[in-house]
Structures are given as structure tokens and as C-alpha cells.
Amino acid sequence: MSGLASKRILILGLMGVAAVGVYLTAKLYAGSIVAYVVEETLIQKAPPGVDPRLLRTRLESRLAACPDRTARLRRLMEIAQTLERTQRLTPGQLENVLKGCPGSPAEVEP
């Protein structure tokens, strides 16, 4: 094998390792990234006068009631779809968005 071929193999190997690293990092942080984007979008589209800190706290407490990461991510995606379809949430829409995961105690709270 020539020196050029071994350098190419080394570079391809390093690129493969880097790609696997990026993939694993993205997979590990995907839920956090989705949660951050949904939270920020919710704050932007909230009705006027809503305290962003209170909104963050309410959203986090509702999501904490989800039984597992999959249910939490599913609920975040549902919220994202709702936010995608509206320019500004009404107070009623905001309350609907902030209901908990299906079947969780947070959903049945008044």
C-alpha cells in the first residue's frame, strides 16, 4: 500500500469517527433541543401579559409528569404542531397547550 492510500484511509477513518460522534451527540441532545425550541416558541406566541418565567415553570412541571422520555418528546411534538399553526395563542389555547401528558395527573388538574 502506498503512503497516499494509507493517508486516505486514515482520513476516511477519522471522518467516520467524527460522523459517529456527531450522530451520538445529536441523538443524546435531541430531546433537549426540541424542548428548548418549543419553550422559546411558546413564550413568543403566548398571549400578551403572560410572565415568561411562570410559563417556563408551568411547561416544565407539565412535562415532568410524563411517564418517560418518549411520552415527553411526543407531547413536545404535539405542542410544536399547535404552535406551528398559530401566530398568537389565545388564553384558552395556551391552557390547552399546557395540559400534561395524556393520563398524567397534571392533565386532570383544574
ChimeraX attribute file (.defattr): number of C-alpha atoms within 10 A of each C-alpha:
attribute: neighborCount
match mode: 1-to-1
recipient: residues
	/A:1	5
	/A:2	6
	/A:3	7
	/A:4	9
	/A:5	10
	/A:6	11
	/A:7	11
	/A:8	11
	/A:9	11
	/A:10	12
	/A:11	12
	/A:12	12
	/A:13	12
	/A:14	12
	/A:15	12
	/A:16	12
	/A:17	12
	/A:18	12
	/A:19	12
	/A:20	12
	/A:21	12
	/A:22	12
	/A:23	11
	/A:24	12
	/A:25	11
	/A:26	13
	/A:27	11
	/A:28	11
	/A:29	11
	/A:30	13
	/A:31	16
	/A:32	13
	/A:33	12
	/A:34	14
	/A:35	22
	/A:36	13
	/A:37	13
	/A:38	21
	/A:39	19
	/A:40	13
	/A:41	15
	/A:42	24
	/A:43	18
	/A:44	15
	/A:45	16
	/A:46	21
	/A:47	16
	/A:48	12
	/A:49	6
	/A:50	11
	/A:51	11
	/A:52	15
	/A:53	10
	/A:54	10
	/A:55	17
	/A:56	15
	/A:57	11
	/A:58	15
	/A:59	20
	/A:60	15
	/A:61	14
	/A:62	21
	/A:63	24
	/A:64	16
	/A:65	18
	/A:66	22
	/A:67	13
	/A:68	10
	/A:69	12
	/A:70	11
	/A:71	15
	/A:72	20
	/A:73	18
	/A:74	14
	/A:75	22
	/A:76	23
	/A:77	15
	/A:78	14
	/A:79	21
	/A:80	19
	/A:81	12
	/A:82	16
	/A:83	21
	/A:84	12
	/A:85	9
	/A:86	11
	/A:87	10
	/A:88	15
	/A:89	20
	/A:90	14
	/A:91	13
	/A:92	10
	/A:93	15
	/A:94	19
	/A:95	10
	/A:96	13
	/A:97	20
	/A:98	21
	/A:99	21
	/A:100	24
	/A:101	21
	/A:102	14
	/A:103	11
	/A:104	16
	/A:105	13
	/A:106	18
	/A:107	16
	/A:108	11
	/A:109	8
	/A:110	5
